Amino acid sequence: MSVKKSAKLDLLVRVRYSNPLPPPPCPPKLLDIPTNPMRYARPEFLDAVAGELPLPMIVDAECGMPLDLGHWESLWEDGADDSKINPDPHNLPPLDPKDAFLLADPSSSTFANGHQSGPATPASAPSIGSVTWLRKTEYLSRDNSQRFGVQEVKHVPTAIVDVSRNAQLAAVEASFKACNDDFSLETIRHPNNPRLTAVESYPVLPDADIWANQYDLFRFTERPGDRPNDVEDERLDCAILRPMRTEYDSFLAYYLTKDDSDALDMKQARASLQPYEVPEEQEETIFRFVRDYETVKVEQEVPNEFLLVLNDGDSEQDNDDPFGEHIKPPPREKAAYYKNIERKMLLKKKRQNAYEQYDDKWEVIRVKYAPMSKEEEEERQDALAEVADPMYLFNRDADGEVEVDDTTGAAPPINSQSIF
């Protein structure tokens, strides 16, 4: 006879990760837990409460301080009364009693428990401007030495500012006095090398001939084309960058002519024509696809780079056309003509992807001159009006749009004869 012996197995669980509970924040009854009461006085004690409590603040676009400029007529009309903006210092308007405390000297008063007390003494509480626990220790000695010094209150007389149109024009004309009256090349020195002196000066003027065009600056990480750096490449002066787009990316396709002779013929034909002139008989120039480039960095606004052309002045003989084929513009005066650069781009070679689908890829581009459309001509004239029309700013509203005459439904004409 066999007897089965049953044994009870206990479940043993080992503690692998210890997670001790922190001590309670306040000692409960009949339990003595050492707690430092000074931790309640720390600033970070209420950080969690302050973060969970939303502040009922409703701030509008004017930050609670609306300013209506329509109340001052002197800002918009010539000869209007500007006494509200520039009051008479001998006959000031009455001060609101609620704003009287703003004229008090902060160094002559202290605040204790939220209430203003009498004048400050060296033994009294620190003033608002010298709270020790808000300052670094290296500044305390300097602040204490300045605090007990006698400070003389200086009253600066209020200057009356004339905002009339004639006063503004006089201020603009006075700013050119240093360049017109007291200008001398011998007194100009280089800021870094005093031994360098100026030899000639040019007035800086906008280039009205190319102002309607938009110029971008492209920089390549490597030299484009298939020639080494020590070999001259005439094709780089007339390359084509065509924007391309796929489903997930956008890049630029780069095109060059096959030979240097095609590029030289195109540049020679372009130099022999007047701006925006279309020849009657012309041959097409063929550009072939080279490779794709992706943009690494794009700067939309370039405020410190310009196209600058130094012109020593044209004579009447330089502008004469012996054959009478073209109507040339009047001679240009001696000046440095500039045009701003719209964008800057840094390009690098794009990795070839055989599975990438192009929307519209061209292997060959055939270039010929074509006349400008009506929309392109209007856009060019609108861009040129910025330097050709003296009333350009007066014909635009605050957003830069052209103001249209209500009676005729057309914009004011552009005066293309005067250039400033």
C-alpha positions in Angstrom: 0.0 0.0 0.0 1.5 3.3 -1.1 0.7 6.6 0.6 0.9 9.8 -1.4 2.3 12.8 0.5 1.2 16.2 -0.6 3.3 19.2 0.2 2.2 22.8 0.0 4.4 25.0 -2.1 4.8 28.6 -1.0 5.1 31.3 -3.7 8.4 33.1 -3.2 8.8 36.5 -4.8 12.1 38.2 -4.8 12.3 42.0 -4.7 14.3 43.0 -7.7 13.7 46.7 -7.8 13.3 48.7 -4.7 10.9 51.7 -4.8 10.9 53.3 -1.3 8.1 55.7 -0.6 9.1 59.3 0.2 8.3 60.5 3.7 4.9 62.2 4.1 5.0 66.0 3.8 3.5 66.6 7.2 4.0 64.4 10.3 0.8 62.6 11.2 -0.5 62.4 14.8 1.4 60.2 17.3 4.3 59.9 14.8 7.4 62.1 15.1 9.0 62.7 11.7 11.8 65.4 11.6 10.6 68.1 9.2 12.5 71.3 8.5 9.8 74.1 8.6 12.1 76.4 6.5 11.3 74.4 3.4 7.9 76.0 3.3 9.6 79.4 2.9 11.5 78.5 -0.3 10.2 80.0 -3.5 10.0 76.7 -5.3 7.6 75.2 -2.7 4.6 76.7 -4.5 5.8 76.1 -8.1 3.5 73.1 -8.5 0.5 75.0 -7.3 1.3 78.0 -9.5 1.8 75.8 -12.5 -1.6 74.1 -12.1 -3.5 77.3 -11.5 -4.4 79.1 -14.8 -4.2 82.9 -14.7 -7.5 84.5 -15.8 -5.9 87.0 -18.2 -7.5 88.2 -21.4 -5.0 90.2 -23.4 -6.0 91.8 -26.6 -3.8 92.7 -29.6 -3.0 96.1 -28.0 -2.0 94.5 -24.6 -4.8 96.3 -22.8 -3.6 99.8 -23.7 -5.4 100.9 -26.8 -3.9 103.9 -28.6 -6.1 105.7 -31.1 -3.9 108.1 -33.2 -7.0 109.6 -34.7 -7.4 111.9 -31.7 -4.3 114.0 -32.7 -5.0 115.9 -35.9 -1.4 117.3 -36.0 -0.1 113.8 -37.0 -2.1 113.8 -40.2 -2.8 117.4 -41.3 -0.4 120.2 -42.0 -0.7 123.3 -39.8 -3.0 121.6 -37.3 -2.8 122.4 -33.6 -0.2 120.2 -31.9 -0.7 121.5 -28.3 -2.0 118.1 -27.2 1.3 116.4 -28.3 3.7 119.2 -27.4 2.0 121.1 -24.4 3.3 124.4 -23.2 5.8 123.7 -20.3 4.7 126.9 -18.6 1.0 125.9 -18.8 0.8 122.2 -18.3 -2.6 120.4 -18.2 -3.9 119.3 -14.7 -2.5 116.1 -13.4 -4.9 113.3 -12.3 -4.5 112.5 -8.6 -4.4 108.8 -9.4 -1.2 109.4 -11.4 0.5 111.6 -8.8 2.6 108.8 -7.3 4.3 108.2 -10.7 6.2 111.5 -10.3 7.6 110.5 -6.9 11.3 109.6 -6.6 11.6 105.8 -6.0 14.9 106.3 -4.0 13.3 108.5 -1.4 10.6 106.0 -0.3 10.4 102.4 0.9 7.7 99.8 1.0 7.0 97.7 4.0 4.3 95.0 4.0 2.9 96.4 0.8 2.4 99.9 2.2 4.5 103.0 1.5 6.4 104.4 4.5 8.4 107.5 5.1 11.8 108.5 3.7 14.5 105.8 3.6 17.3 105.7 6.1 20.4 103.6 6.2 18.9 101.4 9.0 15.6 101.0 7.3 14.5 98.3 4.9 16.2 98.2 1.5 14.5 100.1 -1.3 12.9 98.6 -4.4 15.9 99.2 -6.5 18.4 97.4 -4.1 16.8 94.1 -3.0 19.8 92.0 -1.9 18.3 88.5 -2.6 17.7 89.6 -6.2 21.2 90.8 -6.9 24.5 89.0 -7.3 27.0 89.4 -4.6 29.6 91.1 -6.7 27.3 94.0 -7.3 26.4 94.6 -3.6 29.4 96.6 -2.6 29.0 98.9 -5.6 25.3 99.4 -4.9 25.9 100.2 -1.2 28.5 102.9 -2.1 26.2 104.5 -4.5 23.1 104.3 -2.3 24.5 106.5 0.5 26.0 109.1 -1.9 24.3 112.4 -2.4 22.5 112.3 -5.7 21.6 115.6 -7.3 18.3 115.5 -9.1 18.8 117.0 -12.6 15.8 118.5 -14.3 16.1 118.2 -18.1 14.1 120.8 -19.9 11.4 119.4 -22.2 12.2 120.1 -25.8 9.3 120.9 -28.2 9.4 118.7 -31.2 8.1 120.2 -34.4 6.4 117.4 -36.5 5.2 119.6 -39.4 6.1 118.7 -42.9 8.4 121.7 -43.4 10.3 120.8 -40.3 10.8 117.2 -41.5 12.1 118.4 -44.9 14.5 120.7 -43.2 15.8 117.9 -41.0 16.4 115.7 -44.0 18.2 118.5 -45.9 20.4 119.1 -42.8 21.5 115.5 -42.8 23.2 116.0 -46.2 25.3 119.0 -45.0 28.2 116.8 -44.0 28.4 115.3 -47.5 27.8 118.5 -49.5 29.4 121.4 -47.7 32.0 120.0 -45.3 33.0 117.0 -47.4 36.7 116.5 -48.2 38.5 113.4 -49.4 41.6 114.3 -47.4 39.8 113.9 -44.1 38.4 110.4 -44.8 40.4 107.6 -43.3 40.0 103.8 -43.4 38.5 102.5 -40.1 41.1 99.7 -39.8 44.1 101.1 -41.7 44.6 104.8 -41.1 47.3 104.9 -43.8 44.7 104.3 -46.5 43.0 107.4 -47.9 40.1 107.9 -50.3 40.9 108.8 -53.9 37.4 109.4 -55.3 33.8 109.6 -54.2 30.6 108.6 -55.9 27.0 109.4 -55.0 25.0 106.2 -54.4 21.8 106.0 -56.6 19.4 103.2 -57.4 20.0 101.6 -60.8 16.8 102.4 -62.7 18.0 100.3 -65.7 17.8 97.0 -63.8 15.6 97.9 -60.9 12.6 96.1 -62.3 14.6 92.8 -62.4 15.0 90.4 -59.5 18.4 89.0 -58.7 19.3 86.0 -56.6 22.7 84.9 -55.4 23.5 81.2 -55.9 26.6 79.6 -54.3 27.7 76.1 -55.2 29.6 73.7 -52.9 31.5 72.5 -55.9 32.1 74.0 -59.3 29.2 73.2 -61.7 29.8 71.6 -65.0 32.2 68.7 -65.9 35.5 70.6 -66.3 38.3 70.9 -63.7 38.8 74.1 -61.8 41.9 75.1 -63.8 40.1 75.0 -67.1 38.1 78.1 -68.2 34.4 77.5 -68.8 32.6 80.1 -70.9 29.3 78.3 -70.5 28.9 79.1 -66.8 27.9 82.8 -67.6 24.7 81.8 -69.3 23.5 78.7 -67.4 19.8 78.0 -66.7 18.4 76.9 -63.3 14.9 75.5 -63.6 12.7 74.8 -60.6 11.6 71.2 -60.3 9.2 69.5 -58.0 8.4 65.9 -57.1 5.8 64.4 -54.7 8.1 64.9 -51.6 10.9 67.2 -52.7 11.7 70.4 -54.6 15.1 71.2 -56.2 16.7 72.9 -59.2 17.7 71.4 -62.6 20.9 72.8 -64.0 21.4 73.3 -67.8 24.4 74.3 -69.9 25.2 74.7 -73.6 27.1 71.9 -75.3 30.1 74.0 -76.5 31.7 77.3 -75.6 30.9 78.7 -79.0 27.2 78.5 -78.4 27.6 80.4 -75.1 29.8 83.0 -76.7 27.3 83.6 -79.6 24.5 84.0 -77.1 26.3 86.5 -75.0 27.4 88.5 -78.1 23.9 88.6 -79.4 22.6 89.7 -76.0 25.2 92.5 -75.7 24.3 93.9 -79.2 20.6 94.3 -78.3 18.9 97.0 -76.3 17.1 95.9 -73.1 13.8 94.0 -73.9 14.5 94.2 -77.7 13.5 91.1 -79.8 15.5 90.7 -83.0 13.7 89.9 -86.2 15.9 87.0 -87.3 17.4 84.9 -84.5 18.7 81.4 -83.9 17.8 79.3 -81.0 20.3 78.3 -78.4 20.2 74.7 -77.1 20.8 74.0 -73.4 21.3 70.4 -72.2 20.6 69.0 -68.8 23.7 68.5 -66.6 22.4 67.5 -63.1 20.1 68.4 -60.3 21.0 70.6 -57.3 19.2 70.7 -53.9 19.1 73.8 -51.8 21.0 73.5 -48.5 20.2 77.0 -47.2 17.9 79.8 -48.4 17.9 83.4 -47.1 14.7 85.1 -48.2 15.8 88.6 -47.0 19.3 89.9 -47.8 19.7 93.4 -46.4 23.5 93.8 -46.6 24.4 92.7 -50.1 23.9 94.6 -53.3 24.8 94.7 -57.0 27.0 97.8 -57.3 28.1 99.4 -60.6 30.6 102.3 -60.6 29.9 104.6 -63.5 32.2 107.4 -64.3 29.6 109.1 -66.4 28.5 108.9 -70.0 29.1 111.6 -72.6 26.9 112.6 -75.4 29.2 110.9 -77.9 28.9 107.5 -76.1 25.2 107.6 -76.5 25.1 108.6 -80.2 23.9 106.0 -82.6 25.4 106.7 -86.1 22.9 104.5 -87.9 19.9 105.7 -86.0 18.6 102.2 -85.3 18.0 102.6 -81.6 16.7 105.3 -79.3 19.2 105.5 -76.5 18.5 106.9 -73.0 20.1 110.1 -71.8 23.6 109.9 -70.5 24.0 108.7 -67.0 25.7 110.9 -64.4 28.8 109.8 -62.4 27.5 107.7 -59.5 27.5 104.3 -57.9 24.3 102.5 -59.0 23.0 99.7 -56.8 20.3 97.0 -56.9 19.4 94.9 -53.9 19.7 91.1 -54.0 16.4 89.3 -53.3 17.5 85.9 -52.1 20.7 83.9 -51.4 20.9 80.1 -51.9 23.5 77.5 -51.2 23.3 74.5 -53.6 24.9 71.1 -53.5 24.7 68.2 -55.9 21.6 66.1 -55.6 22.0 62.3 -55.3 20.6 60.5 -58.3 17.5 58.4 -57.6 16.3 56.1 -60.4 12.9 55.5 -58.8 12.1 59.2 -58.3 9.2 60.4 -60.5 9.5 63.9 -62.0 6.5 66.0 -62.8 8.0 67.6 -65.9 11.6 66.9 -66.7 13.3 68.4 -69.7 16.4 67.0 -71.2 16.9 69.9 -73.7 15.8 73.6 -73.6 15.7 75.7 -76.7 16.0 79.4 -75.9 14.8 82.3 -78.1 13.9 85.9 -77.5 10.1 86.6 -77.1 8.3 89.9 -76.6 6.9 90.7 -73.1 3.2 90.1 -72.4 0.9 92.8 -71.1 0.9 91.4 -67.6 4.7 91.2 -67.6 5.0 94.8 -68.8 2.6 96.1 -66.1 4.5 94.2 -63.5 7.8 95.7 -64.7 6.4 99.2 -64.8 5.0 98.8 -61.2 8.4 97.7 -60.0 10.2 100.5 -61.8 7.9 103.1 -60.3 9.6 102.7 -57.0 12.6 104.7 -58.4 11.1 106.4 -61.4 7.9 107.9 -59.9 8.5 110.7 -57.3 4.9 110.3 -56.0 5.3 106.5 -55.5 4.8 106.6 -51.7 1.8 108.9 -52.0 0.1 106.6 -54.5 0.3 103.6 -52.2 -1.6 102.8 -49.1 -0.3 101.3 -45.8 0.0 97.8 -47.3 1.8 98.9 -50.5 -1.1 98.6 -52.8 -1.8 101.1 -55.6 -4.6 103.5 -54.8 -7.2 103.5 -57.6 -9.0 106.6 -58.7 -12.8 106.2 -57.9 -13.9 108.2 -60.9 -11.8 106.6 -63.6 -11.1 103.2 -62.0 -7.4 103.5 -62.9 -4.2 104.0 -61.0 -2.3 107.4 -61.4 0.1 107.5 -64.3 3.8 106.8 -63.8 6.1 109.7 -64.5 9.0 107.9 -66.1 11.0 111.1 -66.9 12.1 112.1 -63.4 14.5 109.8 -61.4 15.5 110.5 -57.8 
